[in-house]
Amino acid sequence: PGYRPSPFLSRPKKFLLASVFVVPLCSYIWLRRLEANSREQTRLLEEEGRRNWIQAERDRSGRRDLSVPVGRSGGGV
C-alpha cells in the first residue's frame, strides 16, 4: 500500500521552531518590562530627592536672616 510520507513539520520540528521564536521573544519582553520598571523607580526616587532638596532649601532660606544693615552712604549729591 502507498504510505503517506511523513509531514515536513513533524511534532519535534514544530516544537523546535516554536521555541526558537517564542523563548527569545518572551525573554525580550520580560527584560524590557524589567528595564522600564527600573527606569520608573529611578525617576520616582530622583523626583522625591528633588522635592526634599527644594523643601530643605526653603526651610534654610526661611531661617536665614536676610536683613541688611541700613546706614547712610558716604556719597551723594
mmCIF file of the C-alpha atoms, coordinates in Angstrom:
data_MODEL
# 
_entry.id   MODEL 
# 
loop_
_atom_site.group_PDB 
_atom_site.id 
_atom_site.type_symbol 
_atom_site.label_atom_id 
_atom_site.label_alt_id 
_atom_site.label_comp_id 
_atom_site.label_asym_id 
_atom_site.label_entity_id 
_atom_site.label_seq_id 
_atom_site.pdbx_PDB_ins_code 
_atom_site.Cartn_x 
_atom_site.Cartn_y 
_atom_site.Cartn_z 
_atom_site.occupancy 
_atom_site.B_iso_or_equiv 
_atom_site.pdbx_formal_charge 
_atom_site.auth_seq_id 
_atom_site.auth_comp_id 
_atom_site.auth_asym_id 
_atom_site.auth_atom_id 
_atom_site.pdbx_PDB_model_num 
ATOM 1  C CA . PRO A 1 1  ? 0.000  0.000   0.000  1.00 0.00 ? 1  PRO A CA 1 
ATOM 2  C CA . GLY A 1 2  ? 1.065  3.591   -0.565 1.00 0.00 ? 2  GLY A CA 1 
ATOM 3  C CA . TYR A 1 3  ? 2.037  5.070   2.783  1.00 0.00 ? 3  TYR A CA 1 
ATOM 4  C CA . ARG A 1 4  ? 1.776  8.805   3.110  1.00 0.00 ? 4  ARG A CA 1 
ATOM 5  C CA . PRO A 1 5  ? 5.139  10.500  3.514  1.00 0.00 ? 5  PRO A CA 1 
ATOM 6  C CA . SER A 1 6  ? 5.844  11.919  6.945  1.00 0.00 ? 6  SER A CA 1 
ATOM 7  C CA . PRO A 1 7  ? 4.835  15.550  7.279  1.00 0.00 ? 7  PRO A CA 1 
ATOM 8  C CA . PHE A 1 8  ? 7.598  18.062  6.717  1.00 0.00 ? 8  PHE A CA 1 
ATOM 9  C CA . LEU A 1 9  ? 6.923  19.766  10.043 1.00 0.00 ? 9  LEU A CA 1 
ATOM 10 C CA . SER A 1 10 ? 6.741  16.895  12.463 1.00 0.00 ? 10 SER A CA 1 
ATOM 11 C CA . ARG A 1 11 ? 5.969  17.494  16.128 1.00 0.00 ? 11 ARG A CA 1 
ATOM 12 C CA . PRO A 1 12 ? 9.632  17.809  17.242 1.00 0.00 ? 12 PRO A CA 1 
ATOM 13 C CA . LYS A 1 13 ? 10.372 20.205  14.385 1.00 0.00 ? 13 LYS A CA 1 
ATOM 14 C CA . LYS A 1 14 ? 7.337  22.311  15.286 1.00 0.00 ? 14 LYS A CA 1 
ATOM 15 C CA . PHE A 1 15 ? 8.420  22.396  18.912 1.00 0.00 ? 15 PHE A CA 1 
ATOM 16 C CA . LEU A 1 16 ? 11.965 23.424  17.968 1.00 0.00 ? 16 LEU A CA 1 
ATOM 17 C CA . LEU A 1 17 ? 10.742 26.106  15.581 1.00 0.00 ? 17 LEU A CA 1 
ATOM 18 C CA . ALA A 1 18 ? 8.320  27.481  18.164 1.00 0.00 ? 18 ALA A CA 1 
ATOM 19 C CA . SER A 1 19 ? 10.972 27.524  20.869 1.00 0.00 ? 19 SER A CA 1 
ATOM 20 C CA . VAL A 1 20 ? 13.423 29.332  18.574 1.00 0.00 ? 20 VAL A CA 1 
ATOM 21 C CA . PHE A 1 21 ? 10.929 32.196  18.227 1.00 0.00 ? 21 PHE A CA 1 
ATOM 22 C CA . VAL A 1 22 ? 8.976  32.105  21.473 1.00 0.00 ? 22 VAL A CA 1 
ATOM 23 C CA . VAL A 1 23 ? 11.804 31.910  24.018 1.00 0.00 ? 23 VAL A CA 1 
ATOM 24 C CA . PRO A 1 24 ? 13.780 34.936  22.753 1.00 0.00 ? 24 PRO A CA 1 
ATOM 25 C CA . LEU A 1 25 ? 10.588 36.935  22.248 1.00 0.00 ? 25 LEU A CA 1 
ATOM 26 C CA . CYS A 1 26 ? 9.359  36.238  25.779 1.00 0.00 ? 26 CYS A CA 1 
ATOM 27 C CA . SER A 1 27 ? 12.812 36.992  27.193 1.00 0.00 ? 27 SER A CA 1 
ATOM 28 C CA . TYR A 1 28 ? 12.957 40.274  25.290 1.00 0.00 ? 28 TYR A CA 1 
ATOM 29 C CA . ILE A 1 29 ? 9.523  41.340  26.516 1.00 0.00 ? 29 ILE A CA 1 
ATOM 30 C CA . TRP A 1 30 ? 10.344 40.363  30.094 1.00 0.00 ? 30 TRP A CA 1 
ATOM 31 C CA . LEU A 1 31 ? 13.676 42.232  30.079 1.00 0.00 ? 31 LEU A CA 1 
ATOM 32 C CA . ARG A 1 32 ? 12.082 45.325  28.546 1.00 0.00 ? 32 ARG A CA 1 
ATOM 33 C CA . ARG A 1 33 ? 9.466  45.309  31.294 1.00 0.00 ? 33 ARG A CA 1 
ATOM 34 C CA . LEU A 1 34 ? 12.169 44.989  33.957 1.00 0.00 ? 34 LEU A CA 1 
ATOM 35 C CA . GLU A 1 35 ? 14.110 47.860  32.417 1.00 0.00 ? 35 GLU A CA 1 
ATOM 36 C CA . ALA A 1 36 ? 11.005 50.061  32.238 1.00 0.00 ? 36 ALA A CA 1 
ATOM 37 C CA . ASN A 1 37 ? 10.175 49.329  35.878 1.00 0.00 ? 37 ASN A CA 1 
ATOM 38 C CA . SER A 1 38 ? 13.739 50.115  36.908 1.00 0.00 ? 38 SER A CA 1 
ATOM 39 C CA . ARG A 1 39 ? 13.691 53.381  34.969 1.00 0.00 ? 39 ARG A CA 1 
ATOM 40 C CA . GLU A 1 40 ? 10.355 54.363  36.547 1.00 0.00 ? 40 GLU A CA 1 
ATOM 41 C CA . GLN A 1 41 ? 11.682 53.558  40.034 1.00 0.00 ? 41 GLN A CA 1 
ATOM 42 C CA . THR A 1 42 ? 14.782 55.686  39.392 1.00 0.00 ? 42 THR A CA 1 
ATOM 43 C CA . ARG A 1 43 ? 12.633 58.555  38.138 1.00 0.00 ? 43 ARG A CA 1 
ATOM 44 C CA . LEU A 1 44 ? 10.424 58.420  41.235 1.00 0.00 ? 44 LEU A CA 1 
ATOM 45 C CA . LEU A 1 45 ? 13.439 58.389  43.565 1.00 0.00 ? 45 LEU A CA 1 
ATOM 46 C CA . GLU A 1 46 ? 15.024 61.347  41.753 1.00 0.00 ? 46 GLU A CA 1 
ATOM 47 C CA . GLU A 1 47 ? 11.756 63.265  41.899 1.00 0.00 ? 47 GLU A CA 1 
ATOM 48 C CA . GLU A 1 48 ? 11.412 62.591  45.620 1.00 0.00 ? 48 GLU A CA 1 
ATOM 49 C CA . GLY A 1 49 ? 15.010 63.668  46.210 1.00 0.00 ? 49 GLY A CA 1 
ATOM 50 C CA . ARG A 1 50 ? 14.440 66.840  44.223 1.00 0.00 ? 50 ARG A CA 1 
ATOM 51 C CA . ARG A 1 51 ? 11.313 67.650  46.263 1.00 0.00 ? 51 ARG A CA 1 
ATOM 52 C CA . ASN A 1 52 ? 13.200 67.049  49.514 1.00 0.00 ? 52 ASN A CA 1 
ATOM 53 C CA . TRP A 1 53 ? 16.066 69.252  48.340 1.00 0.00 ? 53 TRP A CA 1 
ATOM 54 C CA . ILE A 1 54 ? 13.687 72.087  47.387 1.00 0.00 ? 54 ILE A CA 1 
ATOM 55 C CA . GLN A 1 55 ? 11.916 71.801  50.749 1.00 0.00 ? 55 GLN A CA 1 
ATOM 56 C CA . ALA A 1 56 ? 15.254 71.874  52.593 1.00 0.00 ? 56 ALA A CA 1 
ATOM 57 C CA . GLU A 1 57 ? 16.297 74.985  50.641 1.00 0.00 ? 57 GLU A CA 1 
ATOM 58 C CA . ARG A 1 58 ? 13.006 76.684  51.532 1.00 0.00 ? 58 ARG A CA 1 
ATOM 59 C CA . ASP A 1 59 ? 13.462 75.825  55.197 1.00 0.00 ? 59 ASP A CA 1 
ATOM 60 C CA . ARG A 1 60 ? 17.050 77.039  55.134 1.00 0.00 ? 60 ARG A CA 1 
ATOM 61 C CA . SER A 1 61 ? 16.168 80.318  53.409 1.00 0.00 ? 61 SER A CA 1 
ATOM 62 C CA . GLY A 1 62 ? 13.263 80.827  55.827 1.00 0.00 ? 62 GLY A CA 1 
ATOM 63 C CA . ARG A 1 63 ? 15.588 80.569  58.818 1.00 0.00 ? 63 ARG A CA 1 
ATOM 64 C CA . ARG A 1 64 ? 18.313 82.727  57.285 1.00 0.00 ? 64 ARG A CA 1 
ATOM 65 C CA . ASP A 1 65 ? 18.420 86.369  58.334 1.00 0.00 ? 65 ASP A CA 1 
ATOM 66 C CA . LEU A 1 66 ? 18.057 88.353  55.148 1.00 0.00 ? 66 LEU A CA 1 
ATOM 67 C CA . SER A 1 67 ? 18.123 91.771  56.795 1.00 0.00 ? 67 SER A CA 1 
ATOM 68 C CA . VAL A 1 68 ? 20.714 94.211  55.551 1.00 0.00 ? 68 VAL A CA 1 
ATOM 69 C CA . PRO A 1 69 ? 22.139 96.893  57.815 1.00 0.00 ? 69 PRO A CA 1 
ATOM 70 C CA . VAL A 1 70 ? 20.922 100.249 56.555 1.00 0.00 ? 70 VAL A CA 1 
ATOM 71 C CA . GLY A 1 71 ? 23.254 103.187 57.068 1.00 0.00 ? 71 GLY A CA 1 
ATOM 72 C CA . ARG A 1 72 ? 23.938 106.486 55.423 1.00 0.00 ? 72 ARG A CA 1 
ATOM 73 C CA . SER A 1 73 ? 26.095 106.280 52.384 1.00 0.00 ? 73 SER A CA 1 
ATOM 74 C CA . GLY A 1 74 ? 29.131 108.491 52.226 1.00 0.00 ? 74 GLY A CA 1 
ATOM 75 C CA . GLY A 1 75 ? 28.486 109.663 48.692 1.00 0.00 ? 75 GLY A CA 1 
ATOM 76 C CA . GLY A 1 76 ? 25.693 111.660 47.281 1.00 0.00 ? 76 GLY A CA 1 
ATOM 77 C CA . VAL A 1 77 ? 24.977 114.871 45.526 1.00 0.00 ? 77 VAL A CA 1 
# 
